């Protein structure tokens, strides 16, 4: 059995939940897409990261006295631990909020390697945080009962409560207001153009999601070595800092970080650290499709802000924008002759190939081959 997203939202609404914030998740994709479609921006804020969502929810409660809903993937619990323990916890400000957590890597299920550890520790971590929880049953009647129980608890104890959601709980729902293509170029083509112009001894660090998958397929297609690439299949938002750590230790190599708009926004302060360290051999490339593509296409603010302007203000030596084959090629030539750090924002259309594969190399093997290469 499964649950219709509209029915689940109605169950939440019936107990007074009318404010939502969080970071979209593939397990919660249908539900996140539904509330993106039906709620105005004043009632639904897609946060930069999960910790930020806890802060937004706390502000909402402080201003209204009502209980907010915060959604996230279980990997995002790491970002949320600090504000959950030092802000929302009953020992501090005692702020109630309903956490809806997508359970990737559930023990006994098949999932991507980056979810294995988090899947094992999701429930024990909630126990450690002393946040009561229920795994949501796959019927709307049972879910309604669980939601009612959760709100009674939060009202009585003024503390967070978590609903843990297994994969395929929700019926499929396709976002009706997903980001529309404003730029013609697809990311896969943009990656091909970028990689084809790199010096042969270049190091590449790619962010989680479709970017690493498309990079892996491009290397496979061209029969090039995967050892040049560190595929950051988890750790969303941290690829640029991994690239910085490598660039500072390997000044003889050009280092390229292939980032995404959602990932870059998640930990935007990383740009300031790169700018302050001024690694001359680091180029930061952000493929900006204005969307959380792999989890339902909900919008980011990537097309609303000036990423090159932010980079320049933080100390990057040059920052350019490209939107097509020609401007990518020209920008790569220009940036290749400038002492870094430099940034290239590539504005692209949302979407990817339906038959896009996944890396066939285990993370530990990727690490070993990569370390051998950079020696």
NORLINTA-V976345 format. One record per residue. N is the residue number from 1. RES is the residue in one letter. PSI is psi in whole degrees, -180 to 180 (999 if undefined). Layout:
n=N res=RES psi=PSI
n=N res=RES psi=PSI
//
This chain:
n=1 res=X psi=162
n=2 res=X psi=173
n=3 res=X psi=138
n=4 res=X psi=134
n=5 res=X psi=-37
n=6 res=X psi=-41
n=7 res=X psi=-40
n=8 res=X psi=-42
n=9 res=X psi=-42
n=10 res=X psi=-38
n=11 res=X psi=-41
n=12 res=X psi=-43
n=13 res=X psi=-34
n=14 res=X psi=-22
n=15 res=X psi=10
n=16 res=X psi=6
n=17 res=X psi=114
n=18 res=X psi=17
n=19 res=X psi=128
n=20 res=X psi=142
n=21 res=X psi=158
n=22 res=X psi=-170
n=23 res=X psi=125
n=24 res=X psi=149
n=25 res=X psi=147
n=26 res=X psi=-37
n=27 res=X psi=-35
n=28 res=X psi=12
n=29 res=X psi=-48
n=30 res=X psi=-43
n=31 res=X psi=-43
n=32 res=X psi=-40
n=33 res=X psi=-39
n=34 res=X psi=-49
n=35 res=X psi=-27
n=36 res=X psi=-38
n=37 res=X psi=-40
n=38 res=X psi=-18
n=39 res=X psi=142
n=40 res=X psi=165
n=41 res=X psi=-27
n=42 res=X psi=-20
n=43 res=X psi=-6
n=44 res=X psi=115
n=45 res=X psi=119
n=46 res=X psi=114
n=47 res=X psi=163
n=48 res=X psi=-39
n=49 res=X psi=171
n=50 res=X psi=-37
n=51 res=X psi=-40
n=52 res=X psi=-37
n=53 res=X psi=-39
n=54 res=X psi=-41
n=55 res=X psi=-44
n=56 res=X psi=-44
n=57 res=X psi=-41
n=58 res=X psi=-43
n=59 res=X psi=-41
n=60 res=X psi=-46
n=61 res=X psi=-43
n=62 res=X psi=-33
n=63 res=X psi=-27
n=64 res=X psi=-24
n=65 res=X psi=-2
n=66 res=X psi=167
n=67 res=X psi=121
n=68 res=X psi=166
n=69 res=X psi=132
n=70 res=X psi=122
n=71 res=X psi=151
n=72 res=X psi=163
n=73 res=X psi=153
n=74 res=X psi=-26
n=75 res=X psi=-26
n=76 res=X psi=-9
n=77 res=X psi=-32
n=78 res=X psi=-42
n=79 res=X psi=-26
n=80 res=X psi=-12
n=81 res=X psi=-45
n=82 res=X psi=-54
n=83 res=X psi=-27
n=84 res=X psi=-39
n=85 res=X psi=-32
n=86 res=X psi=-1
n=87 res=X psi=-58
n=88 res=X psi=-23
n=89 res=X psi=146
n=90 res=X psi=-23
n=91 res=X psi=-9
n=92 res=X psi=-96
n=93 res=X psi=-11
n=94 res=X psi=69
n=95 res=X psi=117
n=96 res=X psi=142
n=97 res=X psi=144
n=98 res=X psi=120
n=99 res=X psi=127
n=100 res=X psi=114
n=101 res=X psi=120
n=102 res=X psi=129
n=103 res=X psi=85
n=104 res=X psi=149
n=105 res=X psi=27
n=106 res=X psi=132
n=107 res=X psi=133
n=108 res=X psi=-8
n=109 res=X psi=165
n=110 res=X psi=128
n=111 res=X psi=177
n=112 res=X psi=151
n=113 res=X psi=-30
n=114 res=X psi=-13
n=115 res=X psi=-5
n=116 res=X psi=-51
n=117 res=X psi=-47
n=118 res=X psi=-36
n=119 res=X psi=-40
n=120 res=X psi=-37
n=121 res=X psi=4
n=122 res=X psi=-55
n=123 res=X psi=-44
n=124 res=X psi=-34
n=125 res=X psi=-41
n=126 res=X psi=-37
n=127 res=X psi=-45
n=128 res=X psi=-39
n=129 res=X psi=-8
n=130 res=X psi=39
n=131 res=X psi=113
n=132 res=X psi=151
n=133 res=X psi=162
n=134 res=X psi=140
n=135 res=X psi=125
n=136 res=X psi=129
n=137 res=X psi=161
n=138 res=X psi=37
n=139 res=X psi=146
n=140 res=X psi=-32
n=141 res=X psi=-45
n=142 res=X psi=-40
n=143 res=X psi=-42
n=144 res=X psi=-44
n=145 res=X psi=-42
n=146 res=X psi=-43
n=147 res=X psi=-43
n=148 res=X psi=-44
n=149 res=X psi=-43
n=150 res=X psi=-43
n=151 res=X psi=-35
n=152 res=X psi=-43
n=153 res=X psi=-49
n=154 res=X psi=-37
n=155 res=X psi=-37
n=156 res=X psi=-38
n=157 res=X psi=-9
n=158 res=X psi=56
n=159 res=X psi=160
n=160 res=X psi=156
n=161 res=X psi=146
n=162 res=X psi=138
n=163 res=X psi=123
n=164 res=X psi=127
n=165 res=X psi=124
n=166 res=X psi=162
n=167 res=X psi=144
n=168 res=X psi=20
n=169 res=X psi=-39
n=170 res=X psi=142
n=171 res=X psi=152
n=172 res=X psi=131
n=173 res=X psi=129
n=174 res=X psi=127
n=175 res=X psi=122
n=176 res=X psi=-15
n=177 res=X psi=33
n=178 res=X psi=161
n=179 res=X psi=129
n=180 res=X psi=144
n=181 res=X psi=116
n=182 res=X psi=-10
n=183 res=X psi=145
n=184 res=X psi=-24
n=185 res=X psi=137
n=186 res=X psi=152
n=187 res=X psi=-39
n=188 res=X psi=-43
n=189 res=X psi=-40
n=190 res=X psi=-40
n=191 res=X psi=-43
n=192 res=X psi=-44
n=193 res=X psi=-42
n=194 res=X psi=-52
n=195 res=X psi=-36
n=196 res=X psi=-16
n=197 res=X psi=7
n=198 res=X psi=146
n=199 res=X psi=152
n=200 res=X psi=-27
n=201 res=X psi=19
n=202 res=X psi=149
n=203 res=X psi=136
n=204 res=X psi=132
n=205 res=X psi=121
n=206 res=X psi=146
n=207 res=X psi=170
n=208 res=X psi=159
n=209 res=X psi=-146
n=210 res=X psi=-31
n=211 res=X psi=-49
n=212 res=X psi=-36
n=213 res=X psi=-43
n=214 res=X psi=-35
n=215 res=X psi=-45
n=216 res=X psi=-44
n=217 res=X psi=-36
n=218 res=X psi=-45
n=219 res=X psi=-40
n=220 res=X psi=-45
n=221 res=X psi=-40
n=222 res=X psi=1
n=223 res=X psi=37
n=224 res=X psi=165
n=225 res=X psi=133
n=226 res=X psi=-12
n=227 res=X psi=-20
n=228 res=X psi=-14
n=229 res=X psi=133
n=230 res=X psi=112
n=231 res=X psi=106
n=232 res=X psi=82
n=233 res=X psi=-15
n=234 res=X psi=-151
n=235 res=X psi=51
n=236 res=X psi=131
n=237 res=X psi=-5
n=238 res=X psi=0
n=239 res=X psi=-40
n=240 res=X psi=-33
n=241 res=X psi=-33
n=242 res=X psi=-45
n=243 res=X psi=-39
n=244 res=X psi=-46
n=245 res=X psi=-38
n=246 res=X psi=-46
n=247 res=X psi=-39
n=248 res=X psi=-29
n=249 res=X psi=-15
n=250 res=X psi=65
n=251 res=X psi=-17
n=252 res=X psi=-10
n=253 res=X psi=144
n=254 res=X psi=133
n=255 res=X psi=129
n=256 res=X psi=125
n=257 res=X psi=120
n=258 res=X psi=108
n=259 res=X psi=171
n=260 res=X psi=164
n=261 res=X psi=-44
n=262 res=X psi=-40
n=263 res=X psi=-44
n=264 res=X psi=-40
n=265 res=X psi=-31
n=266 res=X psi=-39
n=267 res=X psi=66
n=268 res=X psi=-25
n=269 res=X psi=-19
n=270 res=X psi=-31
n=271 res=X psi=-38
n=272 res=X psi=-38
n=273 res=X psi=-42
n=274 res=X psi=-47
n=275 res=X psi=-36
n=276 res=X psi=-31
n=277 res=X psi=-25
n=278 res=X psi=50
n=279 res=X psi=119
n=280 res=X psi=-15
n=281 res=X psi=14
n=282 res=X psi=127
n=283 res=X psi=126
n=284 res=X psi=116
n=285 res=X psi=119
n=286 res=X psi=114
n=287 res=X psi=108
n=288 res=X psi=105
n=289 res=X psi=8
n=290 res=X psi=20
n=291 res=X psi=153
n=292 res=X psi=78
n=293 res=X psi=-49
n=294 res=X psi=-6
n=295 res=X psi=22
n=296 res=X psi=-7
n=297 res=X psi=16
n=298 res=X psi=148
n=299 res=X psi=148
n=300 res=X psi=-180
n=301 res=X psi=18
n=302 res=X psi=-35
n=303 res=X psi=-3
n=304 res=X psi=-9
n=305 res=X psi=166
n=306 res=X psi=86
n=307 res=X psi=-45
n=308 res=X psi=-38
n=309 res=X psi=-40
n=310 res=X psi=-45
n=311 res=X psi=-46
n=312 res=X psi=-41
n=313 res=X psi=-26
n=314 res=X psi=-1
n=315 res=X psi=3
n=316 res=X psi=143
n=317 res=X psi=-23
n=318 res=X psi=148
n=319 res=X psi=124
n=320 res=X psi=164
n=321 res=X psi=138
n=322 res=X psi=148
n=323 res=X psi=-2
n=324 res=X psi=178
n=325 res=X psi=-50
n=326 res=X psi=-47
n=327 res=X psi=-30
n=328 res=X psi=-50
n=329 res=X psi=-45
n=330 res=X psi=-41
n=331 res=X psi=-41
n=332 res=X psi=-38
n=333 res=X psi=-44
n=334 res=X psi=-49
n=335 res=X psi=-28
n=336 res=X psi=-15
n=337 res=X psi=7
n=338 res=X psi=139
n=339 res=X psi=130
n=340 res=X psi=-173
n=341 res=X psi=148
n=342 res=X psi=161
n=343 res=X psi=140
n=344 res=X psi=117
n=345 res=X psi=121
n=346 res=X psi=111
n=347 res=X psi=123
n=348 res=X psi=170
n=349 res=X psi=147
n=350 res=X psi=157
n=351 res=X psi=162
n=352 res=X psi=167
n=353 res=X psi=138
n=354 res=X psi=-31
n=355 res=X psi=23
n=356 res=X psi=128
n=357 res=X psi=-175
n=358 res=X psi=157
n=359 res=X psi=135
n=360 res=X psi=5
n=361 res=X psi=131
n=362 res=X psi=148
n=363 res=X psi=-41
n=364 res=X psi=-35
n=365 res=X psi=-37
n=366 res=X psi=-44
n=367 res=X psi=-48
n=368 res=X psi=-45
n=369 res=X psi=-40
n=370 res=X psi=-44
n=371 res=X psi=-36
n=372 res=X psi=-41
n=373 res=X psi=-45
n=374 res=X psi=-11
n=375 res=X psi=999
//
